[in-house]
């Protein structure tokens, strides 16, 4: 029943300007792969650090128009639910552009964790074929859904989804 609810809520998430035919929201099963990536300060982070939390991973790049459009909404989602158990990891797949990424983060006043995947190793594991691409991982570390394409992460539908997933 929970998988059905998640599917319905994901499909209901408002889309942005991206092509609707490229969008899909499908529940997945299985454990999320462990990974280790660095942030802009050079600190290493592992997915296991956030076990017990609901994790939204958003793969993006500075050159991706839809990514730039949805990022402020992701920041607002982060601000609203971070103290309630939501972790958002914004994983940049830009290659060797740390300065450009830092400028992007500063310009948009982002405070959510920004991790770097310049060789797309983690993105490849999650079968990211287009950007933006988001993945939801539940509190037990299970991959529960992927959201392909731009979404309005600060919409009532997104808030409803996150609140449902944060419930014990």
Secondary structure, 3 states (H helix, E strand, C coil): CHHHHHHHHHHHCCECCCCHHHCEEEECCCECCCCEEEECCCCEEEHHHHCCCEEEEEEECCCCHHHHHHHHHHHHHHHHHHHHCEEEEEEECCCCCHHHHHHHHHHCCCCCEEEECCCCHHHHHCCCCCCCEEEEECCCCEEEEEEECCECCCCHHHHHHHHHHHCC
